Amino acid sequence: MDFKQMVKKRRSMRKYKQDQKMDDEALLELFTYASMGPSKSNAHPVEFLVVEDPEKKKALAELKRFGTKYLADAPQIIVVMGNDTSEPTWIEEATITSAYLGLLLHAEGYASSWINIREQTNSAGESSEEIVKKLFNIPENYGILCLIPFGIPDEWIQSRKYFDISSKVHKDTF
Ligand SMILES: Cc1cc2nc3c(=O)[nH]c(=O)nc-3n(C[C@H](O)[C@H](O)[C@H](O)COP(=O)(O)O)c2cc1C
């Protein structure tokens, strides 16, 4: 598919077919390609955790006040992490990787969405990031950027319409 068409067609979709999961070999290939973006000092500090356990998915569904309920029904969820929060650029690194993941999943026929975790809280005011770390035994020096639920789509959201961003583009001076 033409790359620009692919960018237009990728939309956040939140309903997935229940019976189809990506196997371990395909997951490893997905993460390999998602890790091929630019990386400070070529350090590649981003790591992934795949969630398939129904009880853990239910716990993730309560992670924020809004926008997480459908996680209980996602076949697979990727936790995108940086492995050293003493280096603040883990956030850029994990963001680049997550954007690649969305496009790569789309290219493979999967739909996905993005749930930000950093600096978020649940309905009791507890840190979403700390809850994720505890749930999966993730070491303290890791940072959690986002969750990416994905699966074969069970809903269809139209391609992006062309939108005019010319007012946001500046040249030589603001
Ligand atoms: C930083 C960030 C946080 C987001 N948080 C959520 C979220 O908590 N729940 C959710 O369902 N979607 C979330 N999204 C997805 C957006 O809602 C979605 O990208 C936006 O509505 C544009 O739609 P599109 O991705 O289909 O173009 C988030 C996206 C980003 C980049």
Ligand as a Chemical Component Dictionary entry (heavy atoms), coordinates in Angstrom:
data_LIG
# 
_chem_comp.id                   LIG 
_chem_comp.type                 NON-POLYMER 
_chem_comp.pdbx_formal_charge   0 
_chem_comp.three_letter_code    LIG 
# 
loop_
_chem_comp_atom.comp_id 
_chem_comp_atom.atom_id 
_chem_comp_atom.alt_atom_id 
_chem_comp_atom.type_symbol 
_chem_comp_atom.charge 
_chem_comp_atom.model_Cartn_x 
_chem_comp_atom.model_Cartn_y 
_chem_comp_atom.model_Cartn_z 
_chem_comp_atom.pdbx_ordinal 
LIG C1  C1  C 0 -1.323 10.833 24.006 1  
LIG C2  C2  C 0 -2.565 10.107 23.559 2  
LIG C3  C3  C 0 -3.472 9.662  24.503 3  
LIG C4  C4  C 0 -4.609 8.953  24.114 4  
LIG N1  N1  N 0 -5.409 8.428  25.081 5  
LIG C5  C5  C 0 -6.423 7.618  24.714 6  
LIG C6  C6  C 0 -7.161 6.906  25.713 7  
LIG O1  O1  O 0 -6.921 7.016  26.922 8  
LIG N2  N2  N 0 -8.142 6.081  25.294 9  
LIG C7  C7  C 0 -8.443 5.898  23.976 10 
LIG O2  O2  O 0 -9.340 5.117  23.669 11 
LIG N3  N3  N 0 -7.765 6.574  22.993 12 
LIG C8  C8  C 0 -6.756 7.405  23.334 13 
LIG N4  N4  N 0 -6.003 8.026  22.369 14 
LIG C9  C9  C 0 -6.380 7.895  20.943 15 
LIG C10 C10 C 0 -7.057 9.199  20.437 16 
LIG O3  O3  O 0 -8.346 9.295  21.011 17 
LIG C11 C11 C 0 -7.131 9.171  18.899 18 
LIG O4  O4  O 0 -5.840 9.058  18.353 19 
LIG C12 C12 C 0 -7.787 10.450 18.375 20 
LIG O5  O5  O 0 -9.162 10.471 18.705 21 
LIG C13 C13 C 0 -7.643 10.603 16.858 22 
LIG O6  O6  O 0 -8.251 9.501  16.210 23 
LIG P1  P1  P 0 -7.444 8.565  15.200 24 
LIG O7  O7  O 0 -6.275 7.948  15.942 25 
LIG O8  O8  O 0 -8.447 7.565  14.732 26 
LIG O9  O9  O 0 -6.954 9.416  14.056 27 
LIG C14 C14 C 0 -4.877 8.742  22.736 28 
LIG C15 C15 C 0 -3.960 9.214  21.779 29 
LIG C16 C16 C 0 -2.810 9.859  22.185 30 
LIG C17 C17 C 0 -1.794 10.304 21.147 31 
# 
loop_
_chem_comp_bond.comp_id 
_chem_comp_bond.atom_id_1 
_chem_comp_bond.atom_id_2 
_chem_comp_bond.value_order 
_chem_comp_bond.pdbx_ordinal 
LIG C1  C2  SING 1  
LIG C2  C3  SING 2  
LIG C2  C16 DOUB 3  
LIG C3  C4  DOUB 4  
LIG C4  N1  SING 5  
LIG C4  C14 SING 6  
LIG N1  C5  DOUB 7  
LIG C5  C6  SING 8  
LIG C5  C8  SING 9  
LIG C6  O1  DOUB 10 
LIG C6  N2  SING 11 
LIG N2  C7  SING 12 
LIG C7  O2  DOUB 13 
LIG C7  N3  SING 14 
LIG N3  C8  DOUB 15 
LIG C8  N4  SING 16 
LIG N4  C9  SING 17 
LIG N4  C14 SING 18 
LIG C9  C10 SING 19 
LIG C10 O3  SING 20 
LIG C10 C11 SING 21 
LIG C11 O4  SING 22 
LIG C11 C12 SING 23 
LIG C12 O5  SING 24 
LIG C12 C13 SING 25 
LIG C13 O6  SING 26 
LIG O6  P1  SING 27 
LIG P1  O7  DOUB 28 
LIG P1  O8  SING 29 
LIG P1  O9  SING 30 
LIG C14 C15 DOUB 31 
LIG C15 C16 SING 32 
LIG C16 C17 SING 33 
# 
